[in-house]
Amino acid sequence: MRTSQFFFTTLKEAPADAEVVSQKLMLRAGYIKRAAAGIYTWMPLGLRVLRKVERIVRDEMDKAGAVELLMPAVQPAELWQESGRWDQYGPELLRFKDRHQREFVIGPTHEEVITDAVRRDVKSYRQLPIHLYQIQTKFRDEIRPRFGVMRGREFLMKDGYSFHASLEDLQREYRNMHETYSRIFTRLGLTFRAVAADTGAIGGTGSHEFHVLAESGEDDIAYCPDSDYAANVELAEALPPASPRPAPSALLTRVATPGRTACADVAEFLGIALDRIVKAIAVVSEQENGGRKFSLLLLRGDHELNEVKAGKIAGMAPFRFAAEGEVEDYLGCKPGYIGPVAVDGQKVAIFADRAVAAMSDFICGANDAGFHLSGVNFGRDLAEPQVADLRNVLPGDPSPDGKGRLEIRRGIEVGHIFQLRQKYAKALNCAYLDENGKSQIMEMGCYGIGVSRIVGAAIEQGNDARGIMLPAAIAPFAVCIVPMGYHKSEAVKAAADGLHAELGKRGVDVLLDDRNERPGVMFADMELIGIPHRIVIGERGLHEGKLEYRCRRDAESTLVDQGGVVDLLLEKLCAS
């Protein structure tokens, strides 16, 4: 490909509303153009990258035994109503009516459509298992689209769905997809982690997220560098302290703490460490009988509540933080000074984090404005609480697998696999006849990859001050040829055209910059758009039989023999 035959434009500065590095660089490099909030046109350069990601995903899915289909972007409302998600999904579901006033949605996901397709044609266990996937444009009406293609409203996604006659077979395919996804992200040239995750609103049981590690990531990933353990912080278990609770050694004392409501302020005022304070978080959960359950969640002052973990306590989900009036009704005190001592156990449930359950002589609110209690002990000053894992893990915490200490990294979610089990199959009556002729509900798996999101994530992971640094597997071109004086020197033109033709014959994705521009402009553009390998051809070097080679990630260029440059590039590309 020649730049004179291609269409791309670059910008010196990113638009003022661009937020993250990938968004800025994709706009500057001419990968995308904004059409509306969260909706982008993929320009030729960006589309080349997107298609390369697609090809790798499709190749590995086909090798794994999945079969490709294409489902409609527009879906009938009846299917969503049948599954129950018509009312559950919320305003992110873009709904509209056709000319006959029939209701439709632009699909953000395709569980209903694929389940409907399978239930129509699959009747016997002999037809199972089946794994169907597509690469399809999705639409979610995000309340605040941001970060370019990282959180847009329209996006390209690979979603796959498997159907099984048993849980065991679902788990087999789940492992197959875990391995397949690992191969996909390895081929894409990304540094990633597969982490255990919460299933969230989609439902099901087992779940793993695949995260590209980048400082701009939206999720915190807890992992152990000494083992394979990795989990989203939402799911990572905080182990109980290894040491038993010390015996009480202090008397219960009421201490004046005027105007000190935050744990850090209380600790500073009393001259103690923050980890000696217990904070009480008041929450309310609505009960099925229409009543309300008021609870106190106790955490160490230096720990943060993990709402996902708290929501898994029996009878707690869904819960919300208590309003000021509710706190006063149940505890007789304004927020800021609440605590677990002398509360009515019939009205207030108390749950203590594992770390709190191991504390003695701690400080907490006195349920009296302006006062705290010191020297508080379970079993003596208040009843033993219900104990649960309620907090986020911290760097240095012991790894749940017992093989080291945890570290925390930021990650960008680019893939997610679920064991859906029977959530959608049961709702849509997706059944088969077993060996005994008895009707059974199918087991389902769900496997998603954010194809367009991968492009943004790869750029978040690979960039520098000069622009994009993509892995060779997904770069818009593998090699660029930058001739000095292409329109002035016949020797340079002949060498550039010859190298371009030879690399093309060898199957190399090569771009020849034949623009009549200053060298500095061409160098800057090629670095900005993220081409991993560059060959510079000049008259002086040609006289000596030399060309200039530079890897995008190298600090300096090197001179190479003109006759050996093709073999050098092929070697570099094979190694990348």
N, C-alpha and C positions, 0 to 999 in steps of 0.2 A: 504494500500500500504506500502511496505517495501523499504527502500533505496537500499537494495541489489537487488531488482527487478526493480528498477527505474533507469533512466539514467539522471543524471545532473552533471554538473561541475561548480565550483565557482572559481572566481579569487580574489586575494587580492587587486589588483589594476586594475582600468579601463584602457582601451587603451588610448593612449595620445590624439587621435583625438576626443574622446568623449567630447561633449560640455555641455550638461545640466544634471541635477541630474538623471532624469529618464533614459536617455541614458546610463550613467555610471553604474547605479545600475542594469539595465536590462542586460547589458553585464556581469557585475560582478556576478550576481545571476544566470547566465546561462539561462535567459528567451529567449534571441535571440542571433543569430550569424550573423555577417555581411557577406553577399554574394557578394554584390557590393554596390556602392554608392547609399544610399537610398533604398536598397533592403536587407531584412533580412530573415533568416530561423527562424521560431518560434520553439524553442526547447520544449521538453515535459513540463517543468514547465510553460513556457510562454504560451504554447498552452492551458494548463488547465485554466489559467486565461482568455484567449481570448474566450474560449468556454463558460465559465460561464457568461461573458458579453453578448455573443450571445444569450444564453438561456433566460436571463432576457429580453433582447430586443424583442426576438421572442415571448415570453410569453405575454408581454404587448401589442404587436402589434396584436396578434391573439385575445386577449380579446377585443381590440378596434374595431374589425370588419374588419381588413385588411386581405387580402388573399395573401399567399406567392407564389411566382413563382421564376424561375431562368432564367435570361437572359444571352446571350452569352457575354463573355469578349471581343471577337473579333467582331467588327461591320463593316458592309459594308460602304464604303465612300459615296455611293449614299444618304443614309439617312442624313448624315451630310451636304452634298451639298444641299439637299432639304430644310433643316432648315436654311441654310445660315451660319452655324457655322464652316464649313470646312475652310473658309477663315478667320473667325473672331477669332478662338480659339488660334492660334499661335503655337509656337514650343513645348508647353507643350503636345500637341496632338501627340502621337506616331503613325506615319503612316508607312505602309509597303505595299508591293505588293506580291501576291501569285505567283505561278509558271505560271499562265496564265496572269500575269501583271494586275490583278484586284486589285484595291486599297482598303485597310482596315485600321482600327484603333484599337488599344487596348483601350477599353473604359475607360475614366476618369469619365464618368457619363452616364446615360441611358435615358435621356428625349426622344431622337429620337426613340430608339428601342421600348420603352413602348408605345409611341404614335402610332407608326406604328402597333403594335400588337392590340391595342384597335380599331383603325380605320378599321381594317380588319373585326372585328367580332361584334362590337357594332353599331347597326343601328337605334335603337329606344330609346326614352326617358324612356321606360319601363325597359330598361337594366341598367339604371343609378340610383344612383351613383355606382361607382366601385372604390375600393381602393386596389391596388396591390403593394406588396413590395418584396424585395429580400435582402439577405445578400451575397455580391459578392465582389470579389477582383477587385480593380480598379488600373489604372496606369496613372500617370501624370508625364511627363518628366520634373521635376523641374530643373530649371537652377542651383540651389544650394540646393540639398537635405541636411537637417541638423536636428539636435535634435533627431536622432534615428527614432522611429516610430511616432514622433510628426509631422514631415514633410518629410516623405519618398516619394519615387516614386511609390512604390507598397504598397497598403493598403487595409484593409478590411472595407467595408462600408455597412450600411443599408440604402438603398434608397427606398422610397415609393412614389407612384404617385396616386393621386385621380382624377376622372373624374366626372363632374357634368353637370346638365342641367341648372343650374342657379348660379349666384354669391352668393345668399343667402345660397344655399346648400353647396357651397365651403367654405363659412365662418363658417358654422356649423361644417364641418369636420376639418377645421383649428383649431377651439376651441377644438374639440375632440383630435387632435394631440398635442395641447399645454398641455392639461391635461395628456395625455398618456406619453409624454416626461418627464413631471414633475414626474410622478410615476416611470418611468424607472430610472431616475437619483437618486431619493430617494431610491429605492431598491438597487441600486449600492452602496449606502453608501457615496455619494459624496456631498460636499458642493458646491452648484451651484446657479446660477442666470439665469433666463430667461430675455433677454433684447431685446428691440425693436432695429431693425437693418436696414441697407440699403440693398436693394436687390442685388446690385452689377451687375456683368456681366450676371448673370443668368436671370435677368429680373423679371417682375411681379410687384405686389403692396405690400401688407402686408408681413412683414418678422420679425421673432424672432430668435435670436441666444441663444443657451444654453451654458453657460460658467462655467467651473470648476474654482473656485477661487484659484489662486496660484500666488506667487510672480514672478515666471518665465513665466507667461502668456505673450502672444504676443499682446493682445488687452487691451485697457483701458476701464473699465466699470464704468459708472457714475450711482450711485444709491443713493436713499434716505433711510437712516436707519429708518426713521419715517413713511414710507409708502411702497407700493409695486412698486414704480417707479424704473425702471432700463432701461438703454439704452447704446448701444455702444457710445463711445465718438464721433464717426463720426456722430451720429444721434441726440445726446442729445441737446435739445434746450437751448440756452443761452438767458434768458429773458432780455428785455430792462431794463435799470436802473429805479428804482421806482421814482426817483426825476427828475423833468423836467430840461432842459438845463438852466444853469445860464446865465444871461445877460452878454454881453461883458463888461470887466472892464479894458482891457489893449489895448494899441495901437499896430498895426502891425509893427514889428521891424525886420530888417535884421541883423542877428547875425553871426559873423565869427566863424566857427567850423572847423578849419584846420585839415585834416586827421581823423576826426571823422565821420565814416559812420554807425557804428552799433548804435542802439538805446541806449544800455547800456552805450556806450562811450560818446554819446552826453549828456545823463542825468548826468553822472559823471562830465563832463567838465563844464556844466552849473549849476551844483549843485541843480538839481531838481529831483523829483521823476519820475521813469520810466513811470508811468501811465499818465504823463502829455504830453507825446510824442505820435504823430500819425505817424505810418510808412505806406508808400505807396508801395504796391506790384504790379508790372507791369505784366500783363498777356495778352496773345493773344489767341483768339478763331477763328478757321477757319470757315467761313460761307459757306452755301450751294451754294451760287452764285460764289464761288471761291475767295471771298474777305477775308479780315482779320478785326477783331474787336479788337482794343486796349483798354484796361481798366486798371484803377487803383483801387485796393482793399485797403481800409483804415482800419487799425486796431490799437488799442491801443498798445503802445510799449511793454507792459508786456503780451500781448495776442498772441496766435498762430493761424495761418490761418487753417481753416478746409476746405480742398480741396473738400470733398464730398458735403458740403453745398454750396460752391462757384459754383460747377459744376451744381447745380440745379437752378441757376439764369437763367432766360429765355435768350436764345441766347448765353450762355456762354459755354455750353458743346458741344464737349470736348474743354478744354483749356490747355495751357502750359504757363510756365513762359517766359516772353519776353527775347530775346537775347539782349546783350549790344548794338548792332547796331540798333535794333528796338527801344530801349529806347531813343537813341540819335536822331533817326528820328522823333519820336513823341513828345519828351519833350525837345530836345536840350541840354541834360545833361547826363553825365555818371551816372550809378547806384551808389547809396549811398547817394545822395542828392536830390532825386526826391520827389515831393510833388504835391498836387492838386491845388495850387493857380496859377491863371493866365494861365491855360492850355486851349487849344482850345476844347471847348465842342462839336464841330462838329466832331472832330477826336478822342477824348478821352472820354470814358464813366467812370464815377466815382461812385463807390459803397462804402458806408460806413457801417461798422459794427454798430449794435445798440448802443454799448457802445460809439463809436466815435461820433455818431449822437447826443449824449447827452452831449458832451464836449464843453467847451468854453475856450478861451485864451490858446489854445494848441500850441505845437511846431511841425513843420514838415519841410521837405526838401524844399529848395528854388529853386530847379531846376537850381542851379548854384554851381559848384564844390567848396567845402570849406565853404558853407553857409547854414544856416537854418533860418526859419522864426519863430518868437515868437509872442504871442498875436493873433493867428489866430482864426477867428470866421466864422462859416457858416452864410449865409445871409448878412454879411457885407463885408467880404474879398473874398468870393467865393460863388457860388450858392449852394443852398441846394442839397445834394447828394441823390441818390437813396439809401434807407436803407434796409439792409438785415442782417440776422443772419449769420455771416461769421467765427466765432471763435470757438475754442474748449472750452468747459466748464472747470471750475477750481473747486477744492475743496472749499466748502464754498459758492458757487453760490446757489441762490434759486432754489429749485426743480421746474420743470415745472408744477407739479401737485399742487403746492402751499402748500405743507404739510411739509416743512422743508428745510434743506440744503443738498447739494449734497456731497457725498464722492466719491473718485476714487479708484478702486481696479484693479489689473491685473487679467485677465481671459484667459483661454484656451478654445477656441471654440470646442465643442464636438458634437453639434447638431445644425441644422438650418432648419426652416420650412418657406415655401414661399407660397404665393398666386400667382401662375404663371399666372393666368387668361388664356388668349388665345394665348400667344406668340408662343408656339410650336404647339398647336392645329390648329391655323390658317395657319402656315407655311406648315404643313403637311396635311391640309384639314381633320382634325379629326372632323367629323360632325355626327349629329344624326337627326332623324325626330321627331319634337315636336308633341304635341297633335293635331295640325292642319295639320299634314303632311308636314310641312315646314322644310327645312334643316337649322340647326343651328350649330354653332361652339361650341364645348364643353369648359367648364371652367375647369382649371387644378390646382391642388395643388401639391407641391413637399416637401418631408420630409426626411431629411438625418441625419444619426448618424454615426460618425466616430468610428466604433467598435474598431479597433486596436489603434486609437488615445486615446480612453478612458483609455486604460491600462497605457499609458505614462502619461496622465493627472492625473490619480489616484495616481501614484507614485510621481509626482511632488507635489501633495497635501499631501501625506502621506509618510514621510521618516524621518529618523534621522541619527545620526552618525554611527549607527550599520547596517543600511540598509533600506529595504522596510517595510512599514507599511500599508498594504492593508486592506480595509474593509473586514469583514468575508465573505460577499456575493460573492466576486470575488477572494479571496485569493486562491493560488494553492491547499492548504489543510487548513482545518479549525483548526485542532489540530495536534501537533507533540508530539510524545512520545520519550523522550531521556533517555534511560536506562544507568546507570553507571555500567560498567562491565558486559554487556550483554553476552559476551563470556566467562566470568569467574565465574559468580554466577548463579546457577540454580534458586535460589529464584527470583532474578531480572529478569531473562529470562522468568520465568513462569508468573510473575506479568505483565511484559510488553506485552507478547503474549496474556494474558487473557484480559487486558484492550483494546488492539488493536482489538481483536475479538469482544468484547462487544460493543465498539463504532461503529464498522462496522455494527453490527446487528441493531443498532439504526439509521443507515443511516448517520452517521457522516463521513465526508471526512477526514480521519486520516492517518498520515504518521508515521511509526515506524522507527526510525533511528537505524538500527541494524548493522551499520558499526563498524568495530574494530578500532575506532579512539579515540584520546584523547577527554575528555569532552569539553575542550575549543574549539576544532575544530568543534564539533557537535553543541555547543551553537552558535558559530559565524555563521555557515552556516544556521541554522534554523532562526536566526534573520535576516540575509542578505536576504533570499528568501521570507520573509514576512509572516510567518505563525502566525496568531493572538493569538493562545493559546498554551501553552507548559506545559507538564507534565514531571517532572524529577523523575525517580525511582532509588533509591539507597538502598543498604543493610541496612544501619543504619536507614533510615526512615521506611523501611518495618518492622524492629523489633519493632518499635513503632506504626505500623499501619498507617503511614503517607506517603503522597506523596507531592512533591513540585509543586505548580501551579504558573504560571506567565502569565499574559496578556502581549502581545507584547508592549503595550503602558504604562505598569506599570513600576515604577522605581525599585520595590522590589518584591521578590517572597514571597508566603505565603504557610504554611503547611496546608494540608487538609486531612481529614480522607480517608483512602483508600476505604472504603466501600461507601462513598458518592461522590467520584470523578466523576462518570458518570453523576449523577444528577446535580452536579455543572456545568459540561461542557455543558450539555443540556440547563440548565438555562442561561448560558452565551451566548450560540449560539442563543437562542431564543430572547435574549435582543439586540443582535447586528444587 
